[in-house]
Amino acid sequence: MTQFKWGAATDVGRIRRANQDHHLVRDGLFVVADGMGGHSGGEIASEVTVDALRESGVVSTLDELIDQIQEANAQVVARGRREPALRGMGTTVCLLADLSRAGPHRLGIANVGDSRLYRLTDDGVHQHTADHSLVEALVRSGRLSRAEAAIHPQRNIVTRALGIDEKVLVDAWELVPVTGDRYLICSDGLFGEIGAPEISEVLHSLADPQEAAEDLVSRACAAGGRDNVTVVVVDIARADSVDDVPDDRVTDIRKALPDGVLEGQHISDALPEDDADDPNPDEIVMPQATKVFTWRLAAFVVAVLMVLVALIGSLAIYARSAYFVGVEGEEIVIYQGRPGGVLWFDATLEERSGLLVDALEPHDAELALNGLEFDNLEDAEAHVENLREQLSPDAP
């Protein structure tokens, strides 16, 4: 059985007028939710999420933990639909839960958005979660460095959040609890102001989790406090003994589809007017729907391609199935194809006659200049021979 000791603190910061963060600390479940979507909307979205998780029961697997987050998401979506003034609200969520089951317990971590969970190590802090944010996607693609991401003007834009769609993409991890391990869950108001070395220093120096949480919040506010800041520190006071514990403690991972889309509608476009003077608003990038290549789509594509091939084949046969007597330069020649060509199927030179167009009668010359068509090469050759005979000195 796993036993926990914890501390928590939150602050509105030095610039924001309302605290849109909510958190939950109870034995076996620790949650931080950072709301966005206007002062009232963001606060309500994070509150609805925390309340939904507070009412949830004990979980024993990562799948059950993800289901609970999906239920919280459904409640945020439903609240926004019932109250038009809250349209566009959303929230991040990051949590640590005791996976209670027969045998040794495990820890469950789940994350949506850019709130984070760290584990204290001997040489610093290890970030277990991955941010679902615009700048993180740019870093992963190699378009931004970590240093550039830290000061990027769009670092507050997230690519996943609860409350935006019927289903939310959730990342989750299963960990082995180890006696003496310390975890930190926080909103971006903490790591946006102070770096990992300072966070590690506080977590190493203050044994009491409540003192550590309060000190981290105080330091974030003193460093600028440009955002709400919420911190939950969780110590593993006692855990079952387990052999062969991984260094990163991770035994299972549930990764949702990656954030591959960096453009979309910003929820800030629909924020209430009272949020217009917020100097650093949180925003959400609406991801495009993931396109799934199913067998039905494959069959449809194959069928379309077959029709196109048949049409092109028929067009080629038509374009090449005739001959015409025409002119190249001043010479009468025979072409295979249609006068002027058909789309990208141009006529090709088949035979030269040696006859000059200027030597023909005006009527015959005009027909040659316009291209006189025949069904087969023999008829075209016969016409040329007829023209040749008309120009012969022996012709009557």
C-alpha positions in Angstrom: 0.0 0.0 0.0 1.2 3.5 -0.9 1.1 6.3 1.7 1.4 10.0 0.7 2.4 13.2 2.4 1.6 16.4 0.5 1.4 20.2 0.5 -0.2 22.7 -1.9 -0.3 26.5 -2.6 -1.8 28.8 -5.2 -1.7 32.5 -6.0 -3.3 34.8 -8.6 0.1 36.3 -9.4 1.0 40.0 -9.8 -0.8 40.8 -13.1 -3.9 38.6 -13.5 -7.1 39.8 -11.9 -8.6 36.4 -11.2 -7.1 33.0 -10.4 -8.2 30.5 -13.1 -6.2 27.7 -11.5 -7.9 25.0 -9.4 -6.2 22.1 -7.6 -7.2 19.0 -5.6 -5.3 17.3 -2.9 -6.6 14.2 -1.2 -5.1 10.9 -0.2 -4.4 9.1 -3.5 -5.3 11.9 -5.9 -3.5 15.1 -6.7 -4.7 17.4 -9.5 -3.7 20.8 -11.0 -6.0 22.4 -13.6 -5.2 25.7 -15.4 -8.3 27.3 -16.9 -8.4 29.5 -20.0 -11.1 31.2 -22.1 -11.9 34.5 -20.3 -11.9 35.3 -16.6 -15.1 33.5 -15.7 -14.8 30.8 -18.4 -11.3 29.6 -17.5 -12.1 29.6 -13.8 -15.3 27.6 -14.3 -13.6 25.1 -16.7 -10.9 24.2 -14.2 -13.4 24.1 -11.3 -15.7 21.7 -13.2 -12.8 19.5 -14.0 -11.5 19.3 -10.4 -15.0 18.8 -9.1 -15.6 15.9 -11.6 -12.3 14.2 -10.5 -13.1 14.8 -6.9 -16.3 12.8 -7.3 -14.6 10.0 -9.2 -13.9 6.7 -7.5 -10.8 4.7 -7.0 -9.0 3.6 -10.1 -6.7 0.6 -10.7 -5.6 1.0 -14.3 -4.4 3.8 -16.7 -7.5 3.2 -18.8 -9.8 3.9 -15.9 -7.8 7.0 -15.1 -8.1 8.2 -18.8 -11.9 7.5 -18.6 -12.2 9.7 -15.6 -10.6 12.6 -17.5 -12.9 12.0 -20.5 -15.8 12.2 -18.1 -14.5 15.5 -16.7 -14.0 16.8 -20.3 -17.6 15.8 -21.1 -18.8 17.9 -18.1 -16.9 20.9 -19.2 -18.2 20.6 -22.8 -21.8 20.3 -21.5 -21.5 23.3 -19.2 -20.2 25.4 -22.1 -23.2 24.4 -24.3 -25.7 25.2 -21.6 -24.2 28.6 -21.0 -23.3 30.6 -24.2 -21.3 33.1 -22.2 -18.9 30.3 -21.4 -18.4 29.3 -25.0 -14.7 28.6 -25.7 -13.7 27.9 -22.2 -11.1 25.1 -21.6 -8.6 23.9 -19.1 -5.4 21.9 -18.8 -5.2 19.1 -16.3 -2.2 17.3 -14.8 -2.6 14.7 -12.1 -1.0 12.0 -10.0 -3.2 9.1 -8.7 -2.7 6.0 -6.7 -3.6 3.0 -8.8 -5.1 0.8 -6.1 -5.3 -2.9 -6.9 -4.3 -6.4 -5.7 -0.6 -6.7 -5.2 1.8 -3.7 -5.3 0.1 -0.4 -6.0 1.3 1.8 -8.9 1.1 5.5 -9.6 -0.8 6.9 -12.5 0.1 10.2 -14.2 -2.1 11.9 -16.8 -1.7 15.1 -18.7 -3.6 17.3 -21.1 -2.1 20.8 -21.9 1.0 22.5 -20.6 0.7 21.9 -16.8 3.5 19.7 -15.7 4.6 16.9 -13.4 8.2 16.5 -12.2 10.0 14.0 -10.1 12.9 15.0 -7.9 16.1 13.2 -8.6 19.6 13.3 -7.1 20.8 15.7 -9.7 17.8 17.8 -10.4 14.2 17.4 -11.5 12.9 15.0 -14.2 9.8 16.2 -16.2 7.6 13.1 -16.7 4.9 14.9 -18.8 5.2 16.4 -22.2 3.7 19.9 -22.9 0.9 20.0 -25.4 1.8 23.5 -26.6 2.7 25.4 -29.7 6.3 26.1 -28.7 6.8 22.5 -27.6 5.7 21.3 -31.0 8.1 23.8 -32.6 10.9 22.5 -30.4 10.2 18.9 -31.3 10.2 19.8 -35.0 13.6 21.5 -34.6 12.2 25.0 -35.4 12.9 26.4 -31.9 15.5 25.8 -29.3 14.6 25.3 -25.6 16.0 28.8 -24.9 14.0 30.4 -27.7 10.8 28.5 -26.5 11.2 29.9 -23.0 10.8 33.5 -24.2 8.6 32.9 -27.3 5.7 35.4 -27.4 3.3 32.5 -28.1 4.5 30.2 -25.3 1.0 30.4 -23.7 -0.8 28.7 -26.6 -1.7 25.1 -25.9 -2.7 22.5 -28.5 -4.8 20.3 -26.2 -7.3 21.2 -23.5 -10.4 19.9 -21.8 -13.7 21.4 -22.9 -12.9 21.9 -26.6 -14.3 18.6 -28.2 -16.3 15.6 -27.3 -13.1 13.5 -26.9 -9.8 14.8 -25.6 -6.3 13.3 -26.3 -4.8 12.2 -23.0 -1.2 11.1 -22.3 -0.8 8.8 -19.3 2.1 6.9 -17.6 2.2 4.1 -15.0 5.0 4.4 -12.4 6.4 2.4 -9.6 6.1 4.2 -6.3 9.3 4.3 -4.3 9.6 5.4 -0.7 11.3 8.8 -0.5 10.4 9.9 -4.0 9.0 13.5 -4.3 6.7 14.7 -7.1 5.8 18.2 -8.1 2.6 19.1 -10.1 2.3 22.7 -11.2 0.7 25.1 -13.7 2.8 27.0 -16.1 2.8 30.0 -13.8 5.7 28.3 -11.9 8.1 27.1 -14.6 7.3 30.2 -16.7 9.0 32.3 -14.0 11.7 30.1 -12.4 13.9 27.5 -14.0 14.4 23.8 -13.2 17.6 24.5 -11.1 15.8 26.8 -8.7 12.8 24.4 -8.5 15.2 21.5 -7.7 17.0 23.6 -5.1 13.8 24.3 -3.2 12.5 20.7 -3.4 15.9 19.4 -2.1 16.2 22.0 0.7 12.8 22.0 2.2 11.7 18.6 3.7 8.1 19.6 4.4 6.0 19.5 1.3 3.7 22.3 2.4 6.7 24.6 3.0 8.2 23.6 -0.4 4.9 24.4 -2.2 4.5 27.8 -0.5 8.2 28.7 -1.2 7.9 27.8 -4.9 4.8 29.9 -5.3 6.4 32.8 -3.5 9.5 32.7 -5.7 7.4 32.6 -8.9 5.4 35.7 -7.8 8.6 37.5 -6.8 10.1 36.7 -10.2 7.3 38.4 -12.0 4.1 36.6 -11.3 2.8 37.2 -14.8 0.4 34.2 -14.5 -1.6 32.4 -11.9 0.7 29.9 -10.2 -0.3 26.6 -8.5 2.0 24.0 -6.9 1.3 20.6 -5.4 4.2 18.7 -3.8 3.6 15.0 -3.1 6.0 12.8 -1.1 5.9 9.0 -1.2 6.0 8.3 2.5 5.7 4.5 2.2 5.5 2.1 -0.8 5.6 -1.6 -1.3 9.0 -3.0 -2.0 9.5 -4.0 -5.6 12.4 -5.6 -7.4 14.0 -4.1 -10.5 12.6 -0.6 -10.3 13.2 1.3 -13.6 15.4 4.4 -13.2 12.6 6.6 -14.5 10.0 4.5 -12.5 7.9 4.1 -15.7 6.3 0.7 -16.4 3.6 1.6 -18.9 2.7 4.5 -21.2 -0.5 5.5 -23.0 0.4 8.2 -25.6 -2.4 9.8 -27.6 -1.9 11.0 -31.2 0.8 13.6 -31.5 0.1 17.3 -31.9 0.9 17.6 -35.5 -1.2 20.7 -36.3 0.1 24.1 -35.3 -2.5 26.3 -36.9 -6.2 26.7 -36.1 -8.8 29.0 -34.5 -7.7 30.7 -31.3 -10.2 30.6 -28.6 -9.0 34.1 -27.6 -10.9 35.4 -30.7 -14.1 34.6 -28.8 -13.1 35.7 -25.3 -15.3 38.1 -23.3 -14.3 41.8 -23.6 -13.2 41.9 -19.9 -10.2 39.8 -20.9 -9.0 42.2 -23.6 -6.5 44.0 -21.3 -4.9 40.8 -20.1 -1.2 41.2 -21.1 -0.5 37.5 -21.3 -3.7 35.5 -22.1 -3.7 31.8 -22.4 -4.9 30.5 -25.7 -5.9 27.2 -27.3 -5.0 26.1 -30.8 -7.9 24.1 -32.2 -6.3 21.0 -33.8 -7.7 19.8 -37.1 -9.4 16.4 -37.1 -7.0 13.5 -37.5 -7.4 12.0 -41.0 -7.6 8.2 -40.8 -6.8 6.2 -43.9 -9.3 3.3 -43.7 -9.8 0.4 -46.1 -13.0 2.1 -47.4 -11.0 5.2 -48.3 -8.4 3.0 -49.9 -11.0 1.2 -52.0 -12.5 4.5 -53.0 -9.1 5.9 -54.1 -8.4 2.7 -56.1 -11.7 2.9 -57.8 -11.2 6.6 -58.7 -7.7 5.8 -60.1 -9.1 3.0 -62.2 -11.7 5.3 -63.7 -9.1 7.9 -64.4 -6.8 5.4 -66.1 -9.7 4.2 -68.2 -10.6 7.7 -69.2 -7.0 8.6 -70.1 -6.6 5.3 -72.1 -9.8 6.1 -74.1 -8.6 9.6 -74.7 -5.2 8.4 -75.9 -6.8 5.9 -78.3 -9.1 8.7 -79.7 -6.2 11.2 -80.0 -3.9 8.7 -81.9 -6.5 6.9 -84.0 -6.6 9.3 -86.9 -4.2 10.8 -89.5 -4.3 14.2 -91.2 -2.5 15.9 -94.1 -1.0 19.1 -92.8 1.9 21.5 -93.2 5.3 21.7 -91.6 7.1 24.8 -92.6 6.3 24.9 -96.3 6.1 21.2 -96.9 3.0 19.0 -97.1 3.3 16.2 -94.5 1.2 13.4 -92.9 0.6 13.5 -89.1 -0.7 10.8 -86.8 -3.2 12.3 -84.4 -5.8 15.1 -84.5 -5.2 18.6 -85.8 -4.2 20.8 -82.9 -3.8 17.8 -80.6 -6.1 16.6 -77.8 -5.2 17.9 -74.4 -1.6 16.7 -73.8 -1.7 14.2 -76.7 0.0 16.1 -79.6 0.1 14.9 -83.2 3.3 13.4 -84.4 5.0 13.6 -87.8 4.4 10.3 -89.8 5.6 11.0 -93.4 7.0 13.8 -95.5 5.8 14.3 -99.1 8.3 16.7 -100.6 5.4 18.8 -101.9 5.3 22.5 -101.2 2.1 24.1 -100.0 2.6 27.1 -102.3 2.4 24.8 -105.3 -1.1 23.6 -104.5 -4.3 25.0 -105.7 -5.7 27.5 -103.2 -8.5 25.2 -102.1 -6.1 22.2 -101.5 -3.6 24.5 -99.7 -6.3 25.8 -97.3 -7.4 22.2 -96.5 -3.8 21.3 -95.7 -3.2 24.4 -93.6 -6.3 23.5 -91.5 -5.4 19.8 -91.4 -7.5 17.4 -93.5 -8.4 14.3 -91.4 -8.5 10.6 -92.5 -9.4 7.4 -90.6 -6.2 5.6 -91.6 -2.7 6.2 -93.0 -3.6 4.6 -96.4 -6.3 7.2 -97.1 -4.0 10.1 -96.1 -1.2 8.7 -98.4 -3.7 8.4 -101.2 -4.7 12.0 -100.8 -1.1 13.1 -101.0 -0.5 11.0 -104.1 -3.6 12.7 -105.6 -2.1 16.1 -104.9 1.2 14.9 -106.4 -0.5 13.8 -109.6 -2.3 17.2 -109.9 1.1 18.9 -109.9 2.6 16.4 -112.4 3.5 17.9 -115.9 1.5 15.1 -117.5 -1.7 16.0 -115.6 -4.5 17.1 -118.0 
